[in-house]
Amino acid sequence: MRSPARLMTGTATAAVTVIALGLTAAPSAYAGDDFGRLEITPATAPPGAKVTVNTTACGPKGSGIGDANSLDAGDFEVRKGTHKEVLVGQFTVPHDTRPGVYEIVVSCDNGKDAVGDLKVIGGGKHDRPDHDRPSGHVRTGVGGSVEPNSTQVALGVGVIGMAAVGGLWLLRRRTESTEGS
């Protein structure tokens, strides 16, 4: 049995540990580090790219409107995403956007704003083909069967003939051994 002093020491140590852990964990839970932050993916995009933004600033049941007018992409809707308390929206970087850093803002219906920066690389018109499928001939080669010569044909027939003769010989040997038994 443990002595009362030893029980008190263990209990006091456990209590101090719990309090210390609680004090160190509490500030991070209420600090709001992500509050007002707008996550932009990709953070660096060329003209014509689709950009996704998400934030937790609007709260679990919030909604908002995104503003990408700084790069002439206009406003976009921000809706509840698949993750809890995260709102998600998308816009496309216009093809004629010049390289630089552009501020993207989401205004939540709870009155809070989330702000992030998008870096645009490249610029001008984005060269894209007029069609989605490849066209023209595919040059893969055909492995020597374009011009069969008589030597190759004779060798092929010889190999097949030898395999047939070997197979017949094995079958005949097998039947001879079963007849003798």
Secondary structure, 3 states (H helix, E strand, C coil): CCCHHHHHHHHHHHHHHHHHHHHHHHHHHHHCCCCCECEEECCEECCCCEEEEEECCCCCCCCEEEECHHHCCCEEEEEECCCCCCEEEEEECCCCCCCEEEEEEEEECCCCEEEEEEEECCCCCCCCCCCCCCCCCCCCCCCCCCCCCHHHHHHHHHHHHHHHHHHHHHHHHHHHHHHCC
